Amino acid sequence: MPELPATFPAFVVDKPQGGTFSRGLRDFATADLPPGEVTVRVEWSSVNFKDGLASREDGRVARSYPLIPGIDLAGVVVASEDPAFAVGSAVLANGYDIGVARHGGYGELARLPSGWVVPMPVGMIARDAMVIGTAGFTAAMSVAALETHGLRAGEGPVLVTGASGGVGSMAIAMLAARGHEVWAATGKASEHERLARLGATGFLTREEVTGPGRPLDSARWAGAVDTVGAATLPYVLRTLCIGAAVASSGNASGAELVTTVFPFILRGVALLGMDSGNMAIEPRRALWVRLAGDLSPRAMLVDGESLAQVSLDTLESALDAIHAGEARGRWVVRVAA
Ligand SMILES: NC(=O)c1ccc[n+]([C@@H]2O[C@H](COP(=O)([O-])OP(=O)(O)OC[C@H]3O[C@@H](n4cnc5c(N)ncnc54)[C@H](OP(=O)(O)O)[C@@H]3O)[C@@H](O)[C@H]2O)c1
């Protein structure tokens, strides 16, 4: 087994008790990694909305300090106490406490319980795994949940809110690839061309999907993926067709939900909650296999404009940009070459 280095480069956020908040790149002691069966040399991570929050003093997401954020990671096993994960094998991980209460992907080494580790699916490379990352995983959960609920291609348009962001862009690519007619609600008109390349065929402005309305408005959507929350979920609920569902994953605009019960009791609408953090490991591994297959967001993986690459020392600006709602697809983080 190769000797691990005594320290490794990591982007660390810290707030010592009674001290001031700080964040930045520094050397982190390998001995300070938590216990766990699998140690990974992290090659790639990504920037998700939650990472933006975990890296801010007012983010209310980080649950311990010092913390290496990064809620997802992909790399190679460099030490293992679990025969299921041989040294040298390619793995990824996302969710659970990673990057919020336990050191995550923004460091060259990560140590995890083997029950949180996902073997790299056949046909997927580490960079693509993190282009997909937690955002793509959540989009896949959403699409799978809508289809399990009964959504079928050809039954009508499917709405995606927060369309320019990570979950939104990924959901558009997946839904379109599966034959659905996809409409994108975005606050950024400049994004229409990119979202059309991913497969969106109709667009709504942010104004059209926010603000007050009647308890029920014209039924329009065969399904919806909502990543925005407070501002848009009430609109989505009151415009879903009879028996349709919305997969709700996000609170990019806020967490409160002001609605009536009429969509539920007069149209049988379903509100499906998406929690990527706590999905059990077996269905998580199975969904990653689908992400390399029938749920692959292929158009996102090859669309240069939908992807930006940062490194540990240029990560900070991406963390601030995602918090400011400036996402245009996904940022991948090159952690170790
Ligand atoms: N439940 C889960 O397991 C899970 C997993 C991943 C992410 N999430 C959540 O899902 C949401 C999206 O995550 P993400 O990684 O896709 O973030 P993101 O890349 O920042 O995308 C969020 C998008 O929401 C829209 N938006 C932002 N602020 C808004 C506002 N005030 N009003 C209306 N729209 C606004 C913007 O898109 P437009 O400009 O195109 O409208 C923005 O690009 C976040 O709340 C995140 O925490 C949840």
The ligand as an SDF file (V2000), in Angstrom:
LIG
                    3D

 48 52  0  0  0  0  0  0  0  0999 V2000
  -32.7010   18.1900   -2.5470 N   0  0  0  0  0  0  0  0  0  0  0  0
  -31.5050   17.8340   -2.9520 C   0  0  0  0  0  0  0  0  0  0  0  0
  -31.0400   16.7350   -2.7480 O   0  0  0  0  0  0  0  0  0  0  0  0
  -30.7130   18.8380   -3.7400 C   0  0  0  0  0  0  0  0  0  0  0  0
  -29.6000   18.4460   -4.4950 C   0  0  0  0  0  0  0  0  0  0  0  0
  -28.9600   19.3930   -5.2970 C   0  0  0  0  0  0  0  0  0  0  0  0
  -29.4010   20.7120   -5.2710 C   0  0  0  0  0  0  0  0  0  0  0  0
  -30.4370   21.0440   -4.4650 N   0  0  0  0  0  0  0  0  0  0  0  0
  -30.9570   22.4020   -4.4290 C   0  0  0  0  0  0  0  0  0  0  0  0
  -31.4960   22.6840   -5.7130 O   0  0  0  0  0  0  0  0  0  0  0  0
  -31.3230   24.0690   -5.9970 C   0  0  0  0  0  0  0  0  0  0  0  0
  -30.5630   24.2010   -7.2960 C   0  0  0  0  0  0  0  0  0  0  0  0
  -29.2490   23.6810   -7.1350 O   0  0  0  0  0  0  0  0  0  0  0  0
  -28.1870   23.9180   -8.2670 P   0  0  0  0  0  0  0  0  0  0  0  0
  -26.9470   23.2450   -7.8400 O   0  0  0  0  0  0  0  0  0  0  0  0
  -28.8100   23.6270   -9.5720 O   0  0  0  0  0  0  0  0  0  0  0  0
  -28.0010   25.5050   -8.1220 O   0  0  0  0  0  0  0  0  0  0  0  0
  -27.6490   26.5550   -9.2420 P   0  0  0  0  0  0  0  0  0  0  0  0
  -26.7520   25.9260  -10.2470 O   0  0  0  0  0  0  0  0  0  0  0  0
  -27.2190   27.7860   -8.5410 O   0  0  0  0  0  0  0  0  0  0  0  0
  -29.0510   26.8480   -9.9470 O   0  0  0  0  0  0  0  0  0  0  0  0
  -30.0850   27.5510   -9.3090 C   0  0  0  0  0  0  0  0  0  0  0  0
  -30.8560   28.3640  -10.3330 C   0  0  0  0  0  0  0  0  0  0  0  0
  -32.0390   28.8400   -9.7130 O   0  0  0  0  0  0  0  0  0  0  0  0
  -32.4170   30.0740  -10.3060 C   0  0  0  0  0  0  0  0  0  0  0  0
  -32.5370   31.0770   -9.2360 N   0  0  0  0  0  0  0  0  0  0  0  0
  -31.5870   31.4860   -8.3920 C   0  0  0  0  0  0  0  0  0  0  0  0
  -32.0670   32.4210   -7.5490 N   0  0  0  0  0  0  0  0  0  0  0  0
  -33.3530   32.6000   -7.8790 C   0  0  0  0  0  0  0  0  0  0  0  0
  -34.3800   33.4270   -7.3700 C   0  0  0  0  0  0  0  0  0  0  0  0
  -34.1950   34.2640   -6.3520 N   0  0  0  0  0  0  0  0  0  0  0  0
  -35.5820   33.3410   -7.9300 N   0  0  0  0  0  0  0  0  0  0  0  0
  -35.8060   32.4860   -8.9460 C   0  0  0  0  0  0  0  0  0  0  0  0
  -34.8510   31.6890   -9.4820 N   0  0  0  0  0  0  0  0  0  0  0  0
  -33.6460   31.7370   -8.9370 C   0  0  0  0  0  0  0  0  0  0  0  0
  -31.3230   30.4430  -11.2880 C   0  0  0  0  0  0  0  0  0  0  0  0
  -31.7180   29.9340  -12.5570 O   0  0  0  0  0  0  0  0  0  0  0  0
  -32.4480   30.8390  -13.6750 P   0  0  0  0  0  0  0  0  0  0  0  0
  -31.7050   32.1290  -13.7100 O   0  0  0  0  0  0  0  0  0  0  0  0
  -32.3070   30.0190  -14.9100 O   0  0  0  0  0  0  0  0  0  0  0  0
  -33.8660   31.0160  -13.2520 O   0  0  0  0  0  0  0  0  0  0  0  0
  -30.1360   29.6310  -10.8050 C   0  0  0  0  0  0  0  0  0  0  0  0
  -29.2320   29.3870  -11.8440 O   0  0  0  0  0  0  0  0  0  0  0  0
  -30.6160   24.6590   -4.7770 C   0  0  0  0  0  0  0  0  0  0  0  0
  -31.5650   25.1880   -3.9050 O   0  0  0  0  0  0  0  0  0  0  0  0
  -29.9220   23.4580   -4.1640 C   0  0  0  0  0  0  0  0  0  0  0  0
  -29.6740   23.6370   -2.7940 O   0  0  0  0  0  0  0  0  0  0  0  0
  -31.0860   20.1390   -3.7150 C   0  0  0  0  0  0  0  0  0  0  0  0
  1  2  1  0
  2  3  2  0
  2  4  1  0
  4  5  1  0
  4 48  2  0
  5  6  2  0
  6  7  1  0
  7  8  2  0
  8  9  1  0
  8 48  1  0
  9 10  1  0
  9 46  1  0
 10 11  1  0
 11 12  1  0
 11 44  1  0
 12 13  1  0
 13 14  1  0
 14 15  2  0
 14 16  1  0
 14 17  1  0
 17 18  1  0
 18 19  2  0
 18 20  1  0
 18 21  1  0
 21 22  1  0
 22 23  1  0
 23 24  1  0
 23 42  1  0
 24 25  1  0
 25 26  1  0
 25 36  1  0
 26 27  1  0
 26 35  1  0
 27 28  2  0
 28 29  1  0
 29 30  1  0
 29 35  2  0
 30 31  1  0
 30 32  2  0
 32 33  1  0
 33 34  2  0
 34 35  1  0
 36 37  1  0
 36 42  1  0
 37 38  1  0
 38 39  2  0
 38 40  1  0
 38 41  1  0
 42 43  1  0
 44 45  1  0
 44 46  1  0
 46 47  1  0
M  CHG  2   8   1  16  -1
M  END
$$$$
